[in-house]
């Protein structure tokens, strides 16, 4: 299995520190607001990675943290007139709801910064003792960037070039403009904890160093996050952790691609900023997940109406192939060690072994769906096994686990008629056909088709799917 390592800028074999086991840490959310599409991108990307590693027989310990103390949290709680604990608990609960709707499995551990203050303070003390950090006279503690020789290796930046454009704010007490804060002295009325340097709270970067080390050890296999975290956050994590422990921090660094909205950067100032729950008000969660899975995890994703329409049509192709066949229960945890029909499982694994190439893996599923459709017509006895294989491999990506008829009856928008009204029209059409009033039967079919409700006649009866006319 080859994984692209951001640090070395090349694909490298996955060689777990402990054979058969993978320890992975992903930077999670700062819980001051609802999760947005960029968060969904990271959630789904590393969910797919975790699912696949487990399907390949590896024992994965997946840790994703929560930042529950931060300037933005303090500001939002004050604006809302609520406590920090009330705000963060509410946002964590909403985050869990969002990820569940996107079929994102919960991490094995979800440490919160406020529950690791002791470990954070201990790491800062170690850095001070080793000369990598210093306490300023205002109660802040800073990291000496110049002391860490490898600073800038992850983001491919030269500290001298960074220094030329840096400046010290009036209220900062740094020795060098590049130095960053490890501990912030508390302002009057702010949430704070006691420390050797007075009342204060941790800086953002040190939180992840302490939590990851606490949960996974001084060195672990994979560290992931969004594209905006490479610098300065992950760069600073490396500097802190390796200076404190004297050991390599992480073997493989992985970064997901950004989300663009109609080819523009997603931002509140442009008015194209969407939370996950806003998107899911209008679109089936599996359609959104498919859109996020269909691009390689390192590639940018374009979120646009036409992209969602294409994602839905792709899923419809799969569910049409599965429709009407007896399906086993949940297959999301299936292993890839099972033998596949026609070598599809082997091709799927080869694609995913190549840096989790989901576009290629999906192309294997489309080939499998085409073979299934042929089998339904030519060799029906093969169809159930092919359908089970399609559902099983789709489950590794967190897809194709719905009942086909349930998915196909849903649309990208609201149904134009209630389901009981649709059934009443189907019954009326059946009566017209029984009375040999074929003109009336055809008229009912055409009226429903104009609304996007497509009837499908079979020996077992008439079913329907909704195809939004606006797509």
C-alpha positions as CSV (number, residue, x, y, z in Angstrom):
1,X,0.0,0.0,0.0
2,X,1.4,3.4,-1.1
3,X,0.5,6.7,0.6
4,X,1.5,10.2,-0.4
5,X,3.5,11.7,2.4
6,X,3.3,15.5,2.5
7,X,6.6,15.7,4.3
8,X,8.6,13.9,1.7
9,X,6.4,14.9,-1.3
10,X,6.3,11.3,-2.6
11,X,4.3,8.1,-2.3
12,X,5.8,5.7,0.2
13,X,4.9,2.2,1.4
14,X,2.7,2.1,4.5
15,X,4.9,0.3,7.1
16,X,3.2,0.5,10.5
17,X,5.4,1.0,13.5
18,X,3.7,-2.1,15.0
19,X,2.9,-4.8,12.4
20,X,-0.8,-5.1,11.7
21,X,-1.7,-1.9,13.6
22,X,-2.1,1.7,12.5
23,X,-2.2,4.7,14.8
24,X,-3.7,7.8,13.2
25,X,-4.5,11.2,14.5
26,X,-6.5,13.8,12.5
27,X,-7.0,17.4,13.6
28,X,-10.7,17.9,14.4
29,X,-13.0,20.9,14.7
30,X,-12.9,24.0,16.8
31,X,-16.4,23.9,18.1
32,X,-17.7,27.5,18.1
33,X,-20.1,27.0,15.1
34,X,-21.7,24.4,13.0
35,X,-19.4,22.3,10.8
36,X,-19.1,23.4,7.1
37,X,-18.4,21.7,3.9
38,X,-14.6,21.9,4.4
39,X,-15.0,20.0,7.6
40,X,-17.2,17.4,5.8
41,X,-14.4,17.0,3.3
42,X,-11.9,16.0,6.0
43,X,-14.4,13.9,7.9
44,X,-15.3,11.8,4.9
45,X,-11.8,11.6,3.5
46,X,-10.3,10.1,6.7
47,X,-13.4,8.0,7.3
48,X,-12.8,6.3,3.9
49,X,-9.1,5.9,4.8
50,X,-10.0,4.3,8.1
51,X,-12.7,2.0,6.6
52,X,-10.2,0.8,3.9
53,X,-7.4,0.2,6.3
54,X,-9.7,-1.9,8.4
55,X,-11.1,-3.8,5.4
56,X,-7.5,-4.7,4.5
57,X,-7.2,-6.3,7.9
58,X,-5.3,-3.6,9.8
59,X,-6.2,-2.7,13.4
60,X,-6.7,1.0,13.3
61,X,-6.7,3.4,16.3
62,X,-8.3,6.6,14.9
63,X,-8.0,9.7,17.1
64,X,-9.7,12.9,16.1
65,X,-9.5,15.8,18.6
66,X,-11.9,18.5,19.6
67,X,-10.6,22.1,20.2
68,X,-13.0,23.3,22.9
69,X,-11.0,26.4,24.1
70,X,-10.0,29.1,21.6
71,X,-10.4,32.8,21.0
72,X,-13.3,32.2,18.6
73,X,-15.1,30.1,21.2
74,X,-14.6,32.8,23.9
75,X,-15.9,35.5,21.5
76,X,-18.9,33.4,20.3
77,X,-19.9,32.4,23.8
78,X,-19.8,36.1,24.9
79,X,-21.9,37.1,21.9
80,X,-24.5,34.5,22.6
81,X,-24.5,35.2,26.3
82,X,-23.9,31.5,27.2
83,X,-21.1,29.6,28.9
84,X,-18.2,28.1,27.1
85,X,-19.3,24.7,28.2
86,X,-22.9,25.2,26.9
87,X,-21.6,26.4,23.5
88,X,-19.1,23.7,23.0
89,X,-21.4,20.9,24.1
90,X,-24.1,22.1,21.8
91,X,-21.7,22.3,18.8
92,X,-20.1,18.9,19.6
93,X,-23.6,17.3,19.6
94,X,-24.4,19.0,16.3
95,X,-21.1,17.8,14.8
96,X,-21.9,14.2,15.8
97,X,-25.3,14.5,14.2
98,X,-23.8,15.9,11.0
99,X,-21.2,13.1,10.7
100,X,-23.7,10.4,11.4
101,X,-25.9,11.7,8.6
102,X,-22.9,11.5,6.3
103,X,-22.3,7.9,7.4
104,X,-19.0,9.0,9.0
105,X,-18.0,6.4,11.7
106,X,-17.0,8.0,15.0
107,X,-13.3,8.0,15.9
108,X,-12.0,5.6,18.5
109,X,-11.0,8.4,20.7
110,X,-12.1,12.1,20.7
111,X,-9.9,14.0,23.2
112,X,-10.9,17.5,24.2
113,X,-8.2,20.1,24.9
114,X,-9.8,21.2,28.2
115,X,-9.4,17.7,29.5
116,X,-5.7,17.6,28.8
117,X,-4.5,20.8,30.4
118,X,-2.1,18.9,32.7
119,X,-0.4,17.1,29.8
120,X,-0.2,20.4,27.9
121,X,1.5,22.2,30.9
122,X,3.9,19.3,31.3
123,X,5.0,19.5,27.7
124,X,5.5,23.2,27.9
125,X,7.7,22.8,31.0
126,X,9.8,20.2,29.1
127,X,10.2,22.6,26.2
128,X,11.3,25.4,28.6
129,X,13.7,23.1,30.4
130,X,15.3,22.1,27.0
131,X,15.6,25.7,25.9
132,X,13.0,25.5,23.2
133,X,10.5,27.8,24.9
134,X,10.6,30.8,27.2
135,X,8.2,32.6,29.5
136,X,7.7,36.3,28.7
137,X,7.2,38.9,31.3
138,X,3.5,39.3,30.5
139,X,2.7,35.7,31.5
140,X,2.7,34.3,27.9
141,X,5.0,31.4,27.0
142,X,6.6,31.2,23.5
143,X,8.3,28.6,21.4
144,X,11.8,29.5,20.0
145,X,11.4,28.6,16.4
146,X,15.1,29.2,15.6
147,X,16.1,26.5,18.0
148,X,14.4,23.8,15.9
149,X,16.6,23.2,12.9
150,X,14.1,21.4,10.8
151,X,11.4,24.1,11.0
152,X,9.7,24.6,7.6
153,X,10.4,21.1,6.3
154,X,6.7,20.1,6.1
155,X,5.5,23.2,4.3
156,X,8.7,23.7,2.3
157,X,9.3,27.1,3.8
158,X,12.6,28.9,4.6
159,X,12.5,30.4,8.1
160,X,14.8,33.3,6.9
161,X,12.2,34.2,4.2
162,X,9.4,33.9,6.7
163,X,11.2,36.1,9.1
164,X,11.6,38.9,6.5
165,X,7.8,39.3,6.3
166,X,7.0,38.7,9.9
167,X,6.4,41.4,12.5
168,X,5.8,41.6,16.3
169,X,2.4,42.9,17.4
170,X,2.5,45.7,20.0
171,X,1.1,43.6,22.7
172,X,3.4,40.6,22.1
173,X,6.6,39.9,24.0
174,X,8.5,37.7,21.5
175,X,12.2,37.3,21.2
176,X,11.8,36.7,17.5
177,X,8.9,37.4,15.1
178,X,8.7,33.7,14.1
179,X,8.1,32.5,17.7
180,X,4.6,31.3,18.5
181,X,2.6,31.1,21.6
182,X,2.3,28.0,23.8
183,X,0.5,29.5,26.7
184,X,-1.6,32.6,26.8
185,X,-2.0,34.7,29.9
186,X,-5.6,35.2,30.8
187,X,-7.3,38.5,30.3
188,X,-9.8,39.7,33.0
189,X,-12.9,37.5,33.0
190,X,-11.6,34.9,30.5
191,X,-11.7,31.2,31.1
192,X,-8.3,30.1,32.6
193,X,-6.3,27.4,34.3
194,X,-3.5,27.7,36.9
195,X,0.0,27.2,35.6
196,X,3.6,27.9,36.7
197,X,3.3,31.1,34.6
198,X,0.1,32.3,36.1
199,X,-3.5,32.0,35.1
200,X,-4.0,31.3,31.4
201,X,-4.9,28.8,28.7
202,X,-3.1,26.8,26.0
203,X,-2.2,28.0,22.6
204,X,-3.9,26.1,19.7
205,X,-0.7,24.3,18.4
206,X,0.4,22.8,21.7
207,X,-3.0,21.2,22.3
208,X,-2.6,18.7,19.4
209,X,1.0,17.9,20.3
210,X,-0.1,16.9,23.8
211,X,-3.3,15.1,22.9
212,X,-1.8,13.1,20.1
213,X,1.2,12.0,22.2
214,X,-1.1,11.2,25.1
215,X,-3.4,9.0,23.0
216,X,-1.0,7.4,20.5
217,X,2.6,7.7,21.9
218,X,5.6,9.9,21.1
219,X,5.7,8.5,17.5
220,X,2.8,7.3,15.4
221,X,2.0,6.3,11.9
222,X,-0.3,8.8,10.3
223,X,-1.3,12.4,11.0
224,X,-4.0,14.1,8.8
225,X,-6.0,17.2,8.4
226,X,-7.3,19.9,6.1
227,X,-5.1,21.7,3.5
228,X,-5.0,24.9,5.6
229,X,-3.4,23.2,8.6
230,X,-0.1,22.3,7.0
231,X,1.3,25.7,8.0
232,X,1.6,26.9,10.6
233,X,-0.4,24.3,12.7
234,X,1.2,21.1,11.6
235,X,4.6,22.7,11.2
236,X,4.4,23.9,14.8
237,X,3.2,20.5,16.0
238,X,6.4,18.9,14.6
239,X,8.6,21.5,16.2
240,X,6.9,21.2,19.6
241,X,6.6,17.4,19.7
242,X,10.1,16.5,18.4
243,X,11.8,19.1,20.6
244,X,9.9,17.8,23.7
245,X,10.4,14.0,23.1
246,X,13.6,13.9,21.1
247,X,11.9,11.4,18.7
248,X,10.3,11.6,15.2
249,X,6.7,12.7,15.7
250,X,4.9,11.2,12.7
251,X,5.9,8.9,9.9
252,X,3.3,9.9,7.3
253,X,1.6,13.3,6.9
254,X,-1.7,13.4,4.9
255,X,-3.7,16.4,3.8
256,X,-7.1,16.5,2.2
257,X,-7.9,18.9,-0.7
258,X,-9.9,22.1,-0.4
259,X,-13.6,22.6,-1.2
260,X,-14.5,25.2,-3.8
261,X,-18.0,26.5,-4.4
262,X,-18.7,27.0,-8.1
263,X,-15.0,27.2,-8.7
264,X,-14.5,29.9,-6.1
265,X,-12.9,29.6,-2.6
266,X,-15.6,29.0,0.0
267,X,-15.8,32.0,2.3
268,X,-18.4,33.9,4.3
269,X,-17.3,37.2,2.6
270,X,-18.3,35.8,-0.8
271,X,-21.6,34.6,0.4
272,X,-20.9,31.0,-0.7
273,X,-20.3,29.5,2.8
274,X,-22.4,26.4,3.6
275,X,-22.7,24.4,6.7
276,X,-23.3,20.7,6.5
277,X,-26.8,20.9,7.8
278,X,-27.7,23.6,5.4
279,X,-26.6,21.4,2.5
280,X,-28.4,18.3,3.9
281,X,-31.7,20.3,4.1
282,X,-31.8,20.0,0.3
283,X,-29.8,17.0,-0.7
284,X,-29.7,13.3,0.3
285,X,-26.7,12.8,2.6
286,X,-25.4,9.9,0.4
287,X,-25.3,12.2,-2.6
288,X,-23.2,14.7,-0.7
289,X,-20.9,11.9,0.5
290,X,-20.6,10.5,-3.0
291,X,-19.5,14.0,-4.2
292,X,-16.8,14.0,-1.5
293,X,-15.6,10.5,-2.3
294,X,-15.7,10.7,-6.1
295,X,-12.6,13.0,-6.1
296,X,-9.2,11.9,-4.9
297,X,-8.8,12.9,-1.3
298,X,-5.8,15.2,-2.1
299,X,-7.7,16.9,-5.0
300,X,-9.9,20.0,-4.6
301,X,-13.6,19.4,-4.9
302,X,-16.0,21.8,-6.7
303,X,-19.3,22.0,-4.9
304,X,-22.0,23.2,-7.4
305,X,-25.5,22.2,-8.4
306,X,-24.3,20.4,-11.5
307,X,-21.8,18.4,-9.4
308,X,-24.5,17.3,-7.0
309,X,-26.8,16.3,-9.9
310,X,-24.0,14.2,-11.4
311,X,-23.4,12.6,-8.0
312,X,-27.0,11.7,-7.7
313,X,-27.2,10.2,-11.2
314,X,-24.1,8.1,-10.5
315,X,-25.7,6.7,-7.3
316,X,-29.0,6.1,-9.2
317,X,-27.0,3.9,-11.7
318,X,-25.8,1.8,-8.8
319,X,-29.1,1.6,-7.1
320,X,-31.0,0.7,-10.3
321,X,-28.5,-2.2,-10.7
322,X,-29.3,-3.3,-7.2
323,X,-33.0,-2.7,-7.3
324,X,-35.2,-5.7,-6.8
325,X,-32.5,-8.1,-5.7
326,X,-32.3,-9.7,-2.2
327,X,-29.6,-7.9,-0.3
328,X,-27.8,-8.9,2.8
329,X,-27.7,-6.6,5.8
330,X,-25.1,-3.9,6.6
331,X,-21.9,-4.8,4.6
332,X,-19.8,-1.7,5.6
333,X,-17.4,-3.7,7.8
334,X,-16.8,-6.4,5.2
335,X,-13.2,-7.5,4.6
336,X,-11.5,-7.4,1.3
337,X,-10.0,-10.8,1.9
338,X,-13.2,-12.4,0.6
339,X,-13.0,-13.7,-3.0
340,X,-14.7,-11.5,-5.5
341,X,-16.6,-12.3,-8.7
342,X,-14.6,-11.4,-11.8
343,X,-11.6,-9.9,-10.0
344,X,-13.5,-6.8,-9.0
345,X,-12.3,-7.0,-5.4
346,X,-8.7,-7.3,-6.5
347,X,-9.0,-4.3,-8.9
348,X,-10.7,-2.3,-6.2
349,X,-8.0,-3.1,-3.7
350,X,-5.3,-2.2,-6.2
351,X,-6.9,1.2,-6.7
352,X,-7.2,1.9,-3.0
353,X,-3.7,0.6,-2.3
354,X,-2.5,3.4,-4.6
355,X,-2.9,6.3,-2.2
356,X,-6.6,5.6,-1.7
357,X,-7.5,6.3,-5.3
358,X,-11.3,6.5,-4.9
359,X,-12.0,7.7,-8.5
360,X,-10.4,4.5,-9.8
361,X,-12.1,2.4,-7.2
362,X,-15.5,3.8,-8.3
363,X,-14.7,3.0,-11.9
364,X,-14.3,-0.6,-10.8
365,X,-17.8,-0.4,-9.2
366,X,-19.3,1.0,-12.4
367,X,-17.8,-2.0,-14.3
368,X,-19.3,-4.3,-11.7
369,X,-22.7,-2.6,-12.0
370,X,-22.6,-3.0,-15.8
371,X,-21.8,-6.7,-15.4
372,X,-24.7,-7.0,-12.9
373,X,-27.1,-5.4,-15.3
374,X,-26.0,-7.9,-18.1
375,X,-26.3,-10.8,-15.7
376,X,-29.9,-9.8,-14.7
377,X,-30.8,-10.3,-18.4
378,X,-28.5,-13.1,-19.5
379,X,-27.5,-15.2,-16.4
380,X,-29.9,-14.3,-13.6
381,X,-28.5,-16.9,-11.2
382,X,-25.2,-14.8,-11.1
383,X,-27.0,-11.5,-10.3
384,X,-27.4,-12.0,-6.5
385,X,-23.6,-12.6,-6.0
386,X,-22.7,-9.7,-8.1
387,X,-25.1,-7.4,-6.3
388,X,-23.7,-8.6,-2.9
389,X,-20.2,-7.8,-4.2
390,X,-21.2,-4.3,-5.4
391,X,-22.8,-3.6,-2.1
392,X,-19.9,-4.9,-0.1
393,X,-17.3,-2.9,-2.0
394,X,-19.4,0.2,-1.9
395,X,-19.6,-0.3,1.8
396,X,-15.9,0.1,2.1
397,X,-16.4,3.7,0.8
398,X,-19.5,4.2,3.0
399,X,-21.8,4.0,0.0
400,X,-24.7,1.8,-1.3
401,X,-26.0,0.8,2.1
402,X,-29.6,2.1,1.6
403,X,-32.5,0.2,0.3
404,X,-32.5,0.8,-3.4
405,X,-36.2,1.7,-3.7
406,X,-35.9,4.1,-0.8
407,X,-33.0,6.0,-2.4
408,X,-34.6,6.0,-5.8
409,X,-37.9,7.4,-4.5
410,X,-36.0,10.3,-3.0
411,X,-34.9,13.2,-5.1
412,X,-32.7,16.2,-5.0
413,X,-35.8,18.2,-4.1
414,X,-39.2,17.6,-2.6
415,X,-41.5,15.2,-4.2
416,X,-44.2,17.0,-6.3
417,X,-46.9,14.6,-4.9
418,X,-47.2,12.7,-1.6
419,X,-46.3,9.0,-1.8
420,X,-49.9,8.0,-1.1
421,X,-51.1,10.2,-3.9
422,X,-48.6,8.6,-6.3
423,X,-49.8,5.2,-5.3
424,X,-53.4,6.3,-5.8
425,X,-52.5,7.3,-9.4
426,X,-50.7,4.0,-9.9
427,X,-53.8,2.1,-8.7
428,X,-56.0,4.3,-11.0
429,X,-53.8,3.4,-13.9
430,X,-54.0,-0.3,-13.1
431,X,-57.8,-0.1,-13.1
432,X,-57.7,1.7,-16.4
433,X,-55.5,-1.0,-17.9
434,X,-57.8,-3.7,-16.5
435,X,-60.7,-2.0,-18.2
436,X,-58.6,-1.8,-21.4
437,X,-58.7,2.0,-21.3
438,X,-55.1,2.2,-22.4
439,X,-55.4,5.8,-23.5
440,X,-56.3,6.7,-19.9
441,X,-53.5,4.5,-18.5
442,X,-50.9,6.1,-20.8
443,X,-52.2,9.6,-19.9
444,X,-51.6,8.9,-16.2
445,X,-48.1,7.5,-16.9
446,X,-47.3,10.7,-18.9
447,X,-48.7,13.0,-16.3
448,X,-46.5,11.5,-13.6
449,X,-43.5,11.4,-15.9
450,X,-43.9,15.2,-16.5
451,X,-43.5,15.6,-12.7
452,X,-40.4,13.4,-12.7
453,X,-42.2,10.3,-11.4
454,X,-41.1,7.5,-13.6
455,X,-43.2,4.3,-13.5
456,X,-41.6,0.9,-13.9
457,X,-43.9,-2.1,-14.8
458,X,-42.8,-5.6,-13.8
459,X,-44.5,-8.9,-13.2
460,X,-44.5,-8.2,-9.4
461,X,-46.3,-4.9,-10.0
462,X,-45.6,-1.2,-10.7
463,X,-42.8,0.7,-8.9
464,X,-41.6,4.2,-9.4
465,X,-38.6,6.4,-9.0
466,X,-38.3,10.2,-8.8
467,X,-36.0,11.9,-11.3
468,X,-36.0,15.6,-10.6
469,X,-36.9,17.4,-13.9
470,X,-34.6,20.2,-12.9
471,X,-31.5,18.0,-12.8
